[in-house]
């Protein structure tokens, strides 16, 4: 920092209009009608509650209203069955009873109710009768004072159609109307709601305090401590790139503590010069006194590579807090980047054993000084939130043995306070890991989340858990901090300021330079046992991909699809039907649950919810029976895009804690990959942080891995890419992606490949855990697709391929295939074909078991 103070851009006070939009309390900037304001930030949707049961059956299941005894049915206007203060009621059996029922679409039939004005029923308009639950985007029409609005907020108590409720709402309206809007709304947000309108949106007198304004309540082993840092960040997120205009954009997040937060945080930047230009900013959120500052930078790429220099500091400060540089590609340059997943540990023991996540991050940053990466792609599990279930407030809920009772328990304010602090503390600690933090500040990232960013197995649990108030409450908090730290957005503005797609999900499509498009489906937000992504979400993604490919006018050569869970992978050799039957038996028999818990001990065979632990892993995978049709639909749609736009499709995956390659290809196999639109390689890079599976699991997966032709004209298989013809490499790794600018020879087959391919090199940690001895590498190339206008170019590569066709495939069918390759003429060819066909039939049979 020497020599900067004399020319410090932060020494002067903030200039009005410089883009600092702080969002004063109750200013409600960018609020959607029906959502309350909390400093312009903290938004939670309400959680659907199960259908009510007789109070005497489950005593204590009524959340105590002011002056009400636990377990006693509420009077009109009080909190009702399974209702947590701050949640609105749904269509209840009587007006104002707050009897919570979810709609039939969620497995619970709605209970007919009056839906009177102020009853806070889930009808789409006041007075609607028994409308049931409506989607989050559907807001009710404004009603008389006392109506809270469609979606409740955990920090706001609902008002009901009672004299007391009406008086409270009127008092809140008057109080809020007297406040001034100190902060201007961000230009990218919708217009603020009028003061005093929608009385029920405002905080009511005498309700619980705003979350995050109290002290640190989360205490216990395995839980994050209260953050002590004054500043966390900067974290640079890649927004997008426009190949037509050369416009390149990023957002930068800085989390400032209560001390510096009293000052205005600013960011200055410049390209190939000292940082001097002020970046527009906004305060996204505030928690425990920490403010989440977002800065936006947009520049036009030049004809030559450049460097973006930026400084972060406080207005009135004497020196910048942070100074960093980002490598900018030239406008026509093909980008170099890295891909990884599973950046953490699910429990303490492996974290100690491996010495944390830092080893491969140090290697990545060392490589960055040479390769000058332009982007980093995180394929899920950027954090591991599995220790969440050590939170003290969740222990009574976890100890409930009856599944029905557990499903009906409310998500309490005590749970909310601890869970918010857990996710906030976890991000603050993990994103401050030195080597990882250095990468976040220097290499723009694009992240997609997976289950551990929420907690292990999210979306693949039985319905009674997924739809429970506690699960939905945990998800709402996980989503809040995922959006803040990984998408630099809030629930209500992510699509506007961070270009996500979807009504309830956060899909992303990004252009990586002139010739690559990346699709990142959100495979967690709307995941269930029966679907990974709803059909409308897939349609959004495919439509946006088609639009970008068409706009590229033949310049785009690669379409990458980020699926955190591999779409090609060995089927886990366990019977799903047997485990499902076991799960049903455990649900109906306490004796069986107790016996299995005793047998499993600490082995993890039964998870904290009393379910078979491996079942959520099985149901997470694309090979699960429930996902087979969706998998085929995705592959067929991508094949169509490949053929229509002459683009090579490649999958990026993680999750499974091994390095590996797989592929789809035409069946029967075409002699040349460059002309096969069905050839889609899959790269698995996992984990950059977490430990690999045990050797026995790897052996079982290697043994069960067989090529499959369940799609008829398409074969899928794992690739024998590692020494000893192994398909899986159980070691920590990350993937370096480099464009190939000249023709090259494939090492595995000896086939000449045209320029334009992408080389995916796994950089693999070598050595005992915690004692790394170096880095191994393994490379596979996704070639360009020479189809359509480029089909004639394939001729110059086909002749080079002919001499190597037999040797390249000789080992693929095992010993009998190799014997067949030694036999002369037609006899040997028939034997080889017969062995392959028999192997495919066996694999198809096993896939259905």
N, C-alpha and C positions, 0 to 999 in steps of 0.2 A: 504493500500500500504506500510505499515511500513516494514522495513527490506528488501525491494526488490532492493533498489538502489545499494547496494554493489554487487549484482549479476544480474545487469540489462542487459538483452540480447540486448537492443537497444542502449547501450552506444557507441558501435563501429560503424564505417561507414559501409555502405552496402558492402557485399562481391560480387565481380563480379560473375555472373552466379547463383546468389541466386534466380533467378526467377522473378526479378523486371523488367517487360517489360512495360515501360511507354508509348511507342507509340508516338514518336515525331510528331509534326505537319507535315502533308503532307507525312508521312512515309507510309500511306495507308496500315497498316498491315492487312493481311487477306482480302483484298478487293476482291470482286467478279468483274470480268470485267463488265463494265457498271455502276458501282457504284463509286461515287467520294469519296475522302478521306477527312476527317475533323478531324485531330488529331487522326486518327485511330479509329474513333468512330461514329460520328453522321450520321446515315443513314436513309433516308426516301424514300419510293417509290413515284413515281409520282401519281397524282390523275386523273382518267378519267374525261374528261370534256364533257358536253352535246353537242349536235349538234348545229352549229351556226345558228343564225337568222339574219334578215336584221338589220344593225346597227341603222337605224333610228327608229326601233320599240322599242328598249330598249337602249336609249342613256346612255352613260357612262359605257357600259358593256365591253368595250375594256380596258384592263389594259394598262396604258400609258407607252409606250416605251420611252427611252431617246429621247427627242425632239419631241414626238408625243403628240397631244392633246387628252384628254379623249373623247371617243365616235367616234373617227375617224378611219375608217378601216386602218389597218397597211399596210405599204409598205413592199415589200419583205425584209425578214431578220429582221423584228421587231416583238416584241411580238404581238400576235394576239388576236383573240376573246376569251374572258374569260380566258386568260392565265395569270397565276401569275408568276412573274419573278422567275426563278428557276425551273419551270416545263417544261419538253420538250413538244413539240407539238405532236399531233397524226396525223393520215392521214388527210390532209386538202384538201380543194378544189383546191389549187394551191401550187406549190412548195414554201417552206419557209413562207407560210402565217400563220403558226401556228394555223390554224383553227382547233379547237379541237372537235373531235367527238369520242364517245365511240363505241365499237363494238355492233353488234346486240345482242350478249349474255347479254349485260347490258341494253337492251331495246332501244338503239339508233342505227340505221343502220350506218355503216361506210360510210364516204364520200370518193369517189375515189380521189386519189391524185397521184402526180408524185413520191413521195418518193425519191426525188433526194438526192445524197450524200450531207450531211450537212443540209438537210432540217429538220432533227430531227423528221421525221415521225416515227410512231410506227411499221414500217416494221421490219422483223427479219433479214434483210440484206440490205445493201445500195442499193438503186435503186429499192427496192420492191414497187410495185404499189398497194396502197389501201389495205394493209394487215390488217389494223385495229389494235386493241389493243391486245397485247400478254401477257401471264402470267408473273408474276414477275421474275420467275426463268429463263425465256428465254431471253438471252442477244443477242444483234446484233453482227454481225461480225465487227472487227475493220475497220474503214474507213479512208479516208483522213483527214488531219487536218481540223478542223471546224465542224466535226460531233461530237455531244455531247455524243452520246451513248443512249441506250434505256430508262434508267430510270433517270430522273432528280432528283436533290436534291434542297430542298428549299433554300439552301444557295449558289447555283451556278447558274449563268446565262447561258442559252444555247447559243451556237454559231451556226450560220446558214451558208448556202452556199453562202456567200458574201465575197467580198474582205476584208471588215472590220472584219468579223468574222474569216476568215482565219488568218489575221494578229494578232488578239487577241489570238487565240489559239496557234500560233507559239511563241508569246511572253511568254505565260504561260508555254509552254513546256520548253523553255529555262530557265525560272526562277526556275521551279521545279527541273530541271535537276541539277541545281547548289547547291541544298540543300543536306545535308548529312542525312542518316538515323540514327538518334541518338539512337533510341530504337529498340531492337530486337523484332521480332514478337513472340507472344506466340506460344509454341510448339503445342498447340491445334488448332491454327488458320491455314487456308490455307497460302501458301507462298505469300509474298507481291508481288504486281504487279511491273513490272519493271519501274524504273523512266523514265518519259518522254513519256511512251507509253500511248495510249488512251488520246490524248491531251485534248479532251473535258471533261475529268474527273476533270481536275485541275481548281482551282478557277481563274476566269478571272479578269484582272485589271479593277478597276473602278466599280465592282459590289457591291452589298450590303454586309455589314460585316457579319462575322460568327455570327449565333444566339447565344446568351448567353454571348457574350463578352462585350456587352454594359451594361448600368445601368438598374436598376429595373424600369420597366414601368407600371407594373400592379398596379392600384390604384382603390380603391372604397370599399364600404361596402360589406360584405359577401365574400370577397376575401382574400386569404392567404397573409400575409405580407412577406416582404423579409426575408429569413432565417437569423438568427443571430448566430446559433450554429457554432462552429468551427469543431466539429466532430459529425456525426450522425451514429449510429451503435455501436457495431457490430450487424449484422443481420445474423443468421445462417440458411441457406437453406439446406434441406435434398436432396442430389443428388440421391442416390440409395443404395441398399444393395444387395450383391450377396450371396444367401444362400449356393452355392456350395463352395466358397472360404472363406466366412466370411468377405469379404471386405465391409467396411462401409465408405461412403463418404459424406462430406458436403462442401458447399462453404460458405464463410463469406464475407459480404459486409461492407465496411467502406467508408463513404462519408466524405471527408476531405476538409475543407474550404481553401480559397486562402492563409491563413497564414500557417497552417501546410502542405498544399499541396506542398509547396516549398521543404519540406523535404520528404524523402521516408518513407512511412508507411509500417510497417512490423508486422507480426503476428508470434508468437512462441507458440508451443503446446507440450504436452506430455500426455501420459496415465498413471494415477496413480503415477505421479511424477511432480515436478516443470517444468513449460513450458521452453523448451530449444531448440526444433527443429524448424527451420525456415520453414514456409509454402510458397510454390511458389505463385507468385502474378502476376497480370496484371492490368493495368488501362483500364477499360472498356470504359469510356466516360469521358467527361468534360463538365460542364455547369456552367456559371456564375463564373468561376474560381474554382468551386468545382470539385474534381476528385473522380471518382467512382472506388475504389480499390476492387478487388476480390482476395480472398485467397482460396486455395483448400487444404482440409485436407482429407487424406484417411488412415484408420487404419484397422487392422484385429481384429475382435472381439475375445475375449478370452473365455475360458470355464466358467469364473466367471464374474459377472457384474463389471463394472469399471467406472472410471471418467476421462473424457478428460478435462484437464486444458489448458486454453489458455490466452495469453496476447496480447494486441494490443498496439503498441507504435511507436514513431518516431525514426528514426536513428539519433543518437546523443543526444536523449532526456535523461533526468535524471531519469524518472520513467515511467512505463507503463500508457497509457491513460485509459485502461480498463482491468479488470481481471475477467474471468468468468469460469464456469464449466458446463459440459454437462454430463448427465447420459448415460452411455453406457450399453446396454443390454448384457447379456451373449449370446454366439453364438446360443445356442439351446433354449433360453428364448423366450416366447411369449410376444410381446410388449404391453405396456400400453400407451394409447395416448388419445388425445382430438380432438374433431371436433366442428366447429362453423362456423357461417357466419354472414354477415351484421354487420360489425365492424365499425359503424359510424352513422351519421345522415344526412338525406337528406336536412335539413334546420336548422336554428339556434334555433327556439323555443323549439323543443323537446330536443335538446342538453342541453339547460339551464335547462329545466324541470327535466331531469334525472341526471344532474350533470356530464355529459360526459360519457365515456365508461368505466371508471376505476373500478366500483364496482365488476363486474364479473371477470375482469382480476385480481383483488386482490385475489378473492376467488380461481381462477384457480392457481395462483402462490402459495397460501397457501396450496392447495391440492398437488401441485407438490412437496413440501417438504416432504409429506407423501408417495404419490404414486410413485414418481420418474418417471414422464412421459418420454417416449422416442421420442415422435413425436407430432406435432400439425398439423392438417389438416384444412386449410381455404377454405371454400366452396363458395367463391365469395363475392364481395362487401367488400374487405379488406379496401377500402377507398370509400368515396362518393364524386363523382366529379360533382354532380348536380348543384353546385353553379357556375360552369363554365359559365353559360349563363348570369351572372351578369357582365362579362368582357365588358368594354366599347366598344372595337372594334367590338363586335358581335351585339351591339344594332341596328345599321342601318340595318344589314341583317335580324334581327328578326322582324323589323318593316315593311319589304317588305310584302305587302298584297298579291300580285300575286304569286301563287305557281311556275309558270313557270319562272318568273323573279328570284325568290329566288333560284331556282335550278341552274340557269345559272351564278349566281354571283361567282366571284373568291374567293379563300382563299388567303387573302392578306398578305404581309409581316407584317403589323401591327397586324393582327389577330395571325399570327404565334408567334410573340414576346410575346404577352400577354398569349396565350394558353400554350406555353412552360413554362412560369413562373408560370402559374396557377397549372399545374400538378406537377412541381418540388416543388413549395412551399407547396402544399397540402400534398405530400408525406413526405417532410421534417418535417412538423408540426405533422402530424398524427403518423408517425412511431417513433416520439420522445416522444409520450405520455408515462409517466413514467412506469406504470404497463405493458402496451403493449410492450414497449421497453425492459423491463426486460425479458419478455417471449421470444421475438425475439432473445435475446442474449443467453438464457439458454436452450431453447427447439427447436430443429431443426424443420423447417416448410416446408410443401409443399402446395403451393397455386394454385388455379385455379380461373380465373377471371369471373365476371358476369357483368351485364350491368352497374351498378353504378361505377365500376372501369373505365368505359369509360364515360358514362352518362346514365341517366335513359332511359331504353327502347331500347338501341342500338341493331340494328338488326331486330326490329319489327316495324319499321316505313315504310310508303309508299315508293315506289321506287324513286319517285322524290326527296325525302329527303336523303335516303340512298346513292344514287348515286351522290348527289350534291358534288361540289368541297369542300364546307365548311365542310360537314359531313365527307368526306373522309380525309380532312386535320386534323380535330379534332381527328379522329381515329388514324391517323399516329402518332400524338404526344402522345396520350394516350398510344399507344402500346410501344413507345420508353421508357416511364418511367415505364410502367408495367414490361417490360422485365428487366429493370435495377434494380428496387427495389424488384420485386417479383420473378424474375427468374435469376437474377444476370447474365444477358446476353445482347447481342445486337441483332438487327434484323438479322444480317448476320451470327451470330455464335451460336444462341440458340440451334440448333439441335446438334452442335458439343460439346459445353462445358456444356450445361445444359440438354442434353438428351431429348429434346422435339421431338415430332413426327409431321410430316405434312409439306407440302410445304408452306402453307399460314396460318396455325394454329399452336397451341402450345399444342398439346395433350401430356399427360404424363402417363406412366405406371411405378409403383414402387412396389418393394417387401418390405413389412412391416414385417420383421422377416422371420422365416422359413415357416410360414403356412398361410400368408395373402398376396394377391396381390391387389393393388389399381389401378383402371382405372380412369383417370381424363380427359374426353373429353374436348376440348376447344369448348364450345358451343356459343362463341361470335364472333370470328374472321371472320368466313365465314357465319354467320347467316343471313338469310333473312326471310321475312314473310312466305316463302314456305318451308324452310328447317332449321333445327337446326345445323346439321353437314352434309357436303356432303358425298356421299357414299364412296369415296376413304378414307376419314378420319375414318369412322367407320371400314372399312376393315383393315386399319393400326392398330387400337386399338384391334380389335378382333384377328388379326393374332399374335400380340405381347402377348396378354393374353394367347392364345392357346400355344404359344411357352414356356412361363413361366410355365404354368400349366403342360405341358408335361415334362419339365425339372425338375419339382418338384417331379416327380415319386410318386405321391400319398401323399406327405407330405403336400401339400397345401390344406387347408380345407375351406378357405373363399376367394371369389372374390368380392371385394367391387367396386361399380361403383358410382363415384361422379358426380351427375347431379345437378347443382346449383338450377334449377327450378324443383320442385317435379314432378315425373312421375305418382304418385298416389296422387290425391288431389280433394276435392270437386269442382265441376264445378261452376264457378262464375255465379250466377243466373241472367245473363243479356244476352239479345239476341245479338249475334255477328252480325247477318245479319242486324238487325236494326241499330246498330252503324256503320256498313260499309256503309249502305245507307246514314246515316247522314253525314258520312265523305265525301262521294261523292258529296252530296248536298252542303256541306260547301266549297268544292274545287271549285265548279262551281258558287257559289252565294255569292257575297260580302255582300249582305243584310242579308243572313242567318248567315254568320260569325259574322257580327257586332251584330246581335240580340243575338246569343248564348253567345258571349263574354260579352255583357251587362248583360244578365241573370245570367251567372255564377259568375261574379264579382271575388272575391278572393277565391271562393270555389274550384278552381282547376279543374272544369269540362272540361275546354279547356286549353291545355298546351301552352307552349311558342311558339310552331310552328303553333298554330291555329287549332290543331287536337283534337278530343275527347280524353281526357286524359286517360280514362280507356281502350281505344282500344288497346294500345300497351301492356298493362298488359294481356288482354285477348289473344292477339296473341302471347305473350310470353309463355303461358302455353301449355303443351303437349295435353290438351283437345281441343285446337283449331282445327278446321276442317282441316287446312292445315298440321297439324303435326300428325294426327291420324295414317296414314300409316307408317310414320317413327317410331312412338312410338311402333307399333306392331312389326315392323322389329327388333327393338332393343331388345324387350322382347323375341322374338322367338330366336334370336341369342344367347342370354344369357341362355335361357332354354336349348339350344343345348349344350352349354359349360358345364352347370351344369350336364347334363346327361352323357356327354362323359367323364368328368374328376371327377365326384363325388364330386363336390365342391358346397358350399352354396353361392348363390349370394345375396348380400344385397346392397340397394341403400342408399347413403348419399345425403341429399338435404338441401337447405336453402331457401332464397329469400322471404318467405311469412310472416316472423315476428311472427311465432307461433312455439311452440314445438308440435310435433305430431308423430304418427307412422301409417304406412299403410302397405299393403302387396298385393302381387299377390299370388294365390294359385290354386291348381287344382280344376276343377269344373266338376263333383260333388266333394265335399271335401273328401280328404283322411283322414282316422281316425288318422294318425300320421304324424306330420310335418317332423319328421326326415327322413322319406322315400319319401317325396314329393319333387322332383327336381323343381317343379313349385312354391314352396313356396319361395318367395323372399320378405323379410321385407324391408321396407323403414323407415329410421330415418330422421326426419326433425328437425334440430336444428337451430333456427333463432328467434331472433337476439341476438347476444352477446352485441350489442351496441344500435341499433335503437329501437324505441318504437313499441309496438304491434298495430294492427289495432283497430279501434273503436269497441265497443261492438255490435253495430248493424250489422257490417260486419261479426263478428264472429257468431252471431245468424243466419244470412242468410246462411253462409257456413255450419254450423252444420245442419240446416234444409235441405239443398240441398244435403248433403252427403249421398249417397246410394251405395250399392254394385252394381257392373256392370259385366256383362258377355258378353260384345261385342266381346271378342276374342273366344267365344264358350267354349273351354275346359279350359279356365283360367278365374278366377274371381279376380277382384281387389276391394279393399275397404280400408277405414280408420279403425283404431283399437280404440275401446273404452277403452283408457288406463288411463283416468284421473277420479277423483272423480265425481260422478253423471253421470257416463257413457258418459262423454264428450270425443270428439275425438280431440279437439284442446285446447291447453293451451296458451292463449294470455299473455305471460310474457317473459321478456328477459331470455335467457338461453344459456348454452353450453352443450356439450355431452361428458361424460367420457366413454371410451371404455376399458373394462377389460376382459381378457381371463378367462374362467372358466375351472379349472383343475380337477374338481371332478363332479360326477353326482349330479344333483340338481332337485328340484321340481319347476315347473312353478307356480308362485303365482296365475295367472289368471285362469288356467285350472286344477291345481293340478296334472299335468302330469309329470312323472319322465323324466328328460332330460339327455342325455349322456354327458360326459366331452368333452371339445373342442369347446363349443359354445362361442359366443362373447356377453357380457352383455353391452348394450347401455343404460347408465343412464343419463337422462336429469337432469342437476342441474339448477333449476329454481329460479329466483329472486322472493322473496316474500315481499310484502309491497307496500305502495304508491310510485309513481314516485319520485325519489330523496330521499326517506326515506326508504331504504331497511331494512326489519325486519328479514331477514334470508334467508335460502335456502331450497326449497322443492326438492324432488327427485322423479323420476319415471323411472322404468327400464323395458325394454323388451329385450328378448334374441333371437339372431339368432342362432338356433341350427346347429350342424354339419349335413351333409347329409350322412345318412347311406344307401348308394347305392353301386352298383358294388361289389368290394371285401369286403365291410363292411356290406352288406345287412343282413347277418346272425345275426349281433349284434342287429338288431332292435327287435328281438323276446323278449328280456328281458325287453324291455320298453313297448311293446304293451299291455301286460296283466295289467300293472299298469294304462294304459290309459282307458281301457274299462269301469271301474266303474265310470269315470268322464265325459264320452262323452256327455251324455244328459244334465247334469247340466252346462257343459262348454258352450253349444250352446243355452241354453234355452232362453236367453234374446235377442238373435241376431235378431229375427224376430218381435220384438215389442210385444204389448199386445196380439194379436191373436196367436203369436207363443208361448207365455207363457201359454195361455189357452190350446193350443194344447198339451203342455208338461204335462198338468195335466190330460188329457183324457187317458183312458186305451187303450193299444194295438195299432192295426193297424189304428184305426180312428184318434187317436192323431198324429201318424206319418204322415198320409196323409195330415192332416190339416197343420202341420208344413211345410211340403214340398210345399204345395200349396201356403202358404203365402210367402215363400222365392222366389218361382218362379215368383209370381206376383210382388214382390218387384224388382227382377232383371229386369223384362220386363219394369217396369216403369223407372228404372234407365237408361236402354238402350235407351228408348224413349227420356228421358230428355237430354241424351248425344248428341243426334242428333239435338236438338232444336237450 
